[in-house]
Amino acid sequence: MQAYTIGQAARPLGVSPDTARRWADAGRVATRRDEGGKRLIDGRDLAAFSVGLARSGSRSGEEDVSCTSVRNAFPGIATAITLGDVVAQVEIQSGPHRLVSLLTREAVEEPALEVGVEAAARVKSTNVHIDRV
């Protein structure tokens, strides 16, 4: 399972590292320490927190966060993956944005996408492409 440092977790949450650190200090998101003493957030915990954060609309402590994309890319975290025999559905939470893409099962398995993994949704017209970051 992928784990994120506080700074790495800030990017898919759409907040500054200082805000992510304050949230961890306040116990809003669970952390653990690695062998070197760095605080880490497990990918599944970060995914659940990002979904809850987006649903609540609570971004207290963060200065005016932009809700627009640059070049139609939405960096975030995979929050849900549903695999069928041939197709798959992937949900990405990118700050306040929830993006859903239908793609082939192979396109999910080949880059080893799973809940809690950092990914980027790239939107073009009515298509959403998912890249593992």
C-alpha positions as CSV (number, residue, x, y, z in Angstrom):
1,M,0.0,0.0,0.0
2,Q,1.3,3.4,-0.9
3,A,2.0,5.8,1.9
4,Y,2.3,9.6,1.6
5,T,4.4,12.1,3.5
6,I,2.5,15.2,4.7
7,G,3.8,17.2,1.8
8,Q,2.9,14.5,-0.7
9,A,-0.6,14.2,0.7
10,A,-1.2,18.0,0.4
11,R,-1.1,17.9,-3.4
12,P,-4.1,15.5,-4.1
13,L,-6.0,17.3,-1.2
14,G,-5.5,20.6,-3.0
15,V,-4.1,22.3,0.1
16,S,-0.7,23.6,1.3
17,P,1.6,21.3,3.2
18,D,1.1,23.5,6.2
19,T,-2.6,22.9,6.1
20,A,-2.2,19.2,5.7
21,R,0.2,19.2,8.7
22,R,-2.3,21.1,10.8
23,W,-5.0,18.6,9.9
24,A,-2.7,15.7,10.9
25,D,-1.7,17.5,14.2
26,A,-5.4,17.9,15.0
27,G,-6.1,14.2,14.3
28,R,-8.3,14.8,11.3
29,V,-6.3,12.3,9.3
30,A,-4.4,9.3,10.8
31,T,-0.6,9.2,10.5
32,R,2.1,6.9,11.5
33,R,5.9,7.3,11.7
34,D,8.4,5.5,9.5
35,E,11.8,4.2,10.6
36,G,13.3,7.7,10.1
37,G,10.6,9.4,12.1
38,K,8.7,11.0,9.2
39,R,4.9,11.1,9.5
40,L,3.1,9.0,6.8
41,I,-0.5,8.7,5.8
42,D,-1.6,5.4,4.4
43,G,-3.1,5.7,0.9
44,R,-6.5,4.2,1.9
45,D,-6.8,6.6,4.8
46,L,-5.9,9.6,2.6
47,A,-8.5,8.4,0.0
48,A,-11.2,8.2,2.7
49,F,-10.2,11.6,4.1
50,S,-10.2,13.3,0.7
51,V,-13.7,12.0,-0.1
52,G,-15.0,13.2,3.3
53,L,-13.3,16.6,2.9
54,A,-14.9,17.1,-0.5
55,R,-18.4,16.1,0.8
56,S,-18.2,18.4,3.8
57,G,-16.8,21.3,1.8
58,S,-14.6,22.0,4.8
59,R,-11.3,23.4,3.9
60,S,-10.8,25.6,6.9
61,G,-7.3,26.9,7.4
62,E,-6.5,27.0,3.7
63,E,-6.2,30.3,1.9
64,D,-8.4,30.7,-1.2
65,V,-7.9,27.4,-3.0
66,S,-8.4,27.6,-6.7
67,C,-10.9,25.1,-8.1
68,T,-9.7,25.2,-11.7
69,S,-7.4,22.9,-13.6
70,V,-4.3,23.6,-15.5
71,R,-4.3,22.0,-19.0
72,N,-7.3,19.9,-17.9
73,A,-5.2,17.8,-15.5
74,F,-6.6,17.0,-12.1
75,P,-3.9,15.4,-9.8
76,G,-5.5,13.5,-7.0
77,I,-5.9,10.1,-5.4
78,A,-7.9,7.1,-6.4
79,T,-10.8,6.7,-4.1
80,A,-12.8,3.9,-5.7
81,I,-12.2,1.2,-8.4
82,T,-14.8,-1.2,-9.7
83,L,-13.5,-3.9,-12.0
84,G,-15.7,-5.8,-14.4
85,D,-14.8,-8.6,-16.8
86,V,-13.8,-6.1,-19.5
87,V,-14.3,-2.6,-18.2
88,A,-13.5,-0.7,-15.0
89,Q,-14.7,2.4,-13.3
90,V,-12.1,4.6,-11.5
91,E,-12.9,7.5,-9.2
92,I,-10.3,10.2,-8.5
93,Q,-10.7,12.9,-5.8
94,S,-8.8,16.0,-6.8
95,G,-9.3,18.6,-4.1
96,P,-13.0,19.4,-4.3
97,H,-13.4,17.7,-7.7
98,R,-14.6,14.0,-8.0
99,L,-13.8,12.6,-11.5
100,V,-15.1,9.3,-12.7
101,S,-13.7,7.4,-15.7
102,L,-14.8,4.3,-17.5
103,L,-11.9,2.5,-19.1
104,T,-10.7,-1.0,-19.9
105,R,-9.8,-3.4,-17.0
106,E,-6.4,-3.7,-18.5
107,A,-5.9,0.1,-18.3
108,V,-6.4,-0.2,-14.5
109,E,-4.4,-3.4,-13.9
110,E,-1.3,-2.6,-16.1
111,P,-0.3,0.5,-14.1
112,A,-1.4,-1.2,-10.8
113,L,-4.0,1.4,-10.0
114,E,-5.7,0.8,-6.6
115,V,-7.5,2.8,-4.0
116,G,-5.1,5.1,-2.2
117,V,-2.7,5.5,-5.1
118,E,-1.8,9.0,-6.4
119,A,-3.3,9.4,-9.9
120,A,-4.2,12.2,-12.3
121,A,-7.4,12.5,-14.3
122,R,-6.9,14.2,-17.7
123,V,-10.2,15.6,-19.2
124,K,-10.6,16.1,-22.9
125,S,-14.1,16.8,-24.2
126,T,-16.2,14.0,-22.8
127,N,-13.3,11.6,-22.1
128,V,-11.5,11.2,-18.8
129,H,-8.1,9.5,-18.9
130,I,-6.4,8.3,-15.8
131,D,-2.6,8.4,-15.3
132,R,-0.8,6.8,-12.3
133,V,1.5,9.5,-10.9
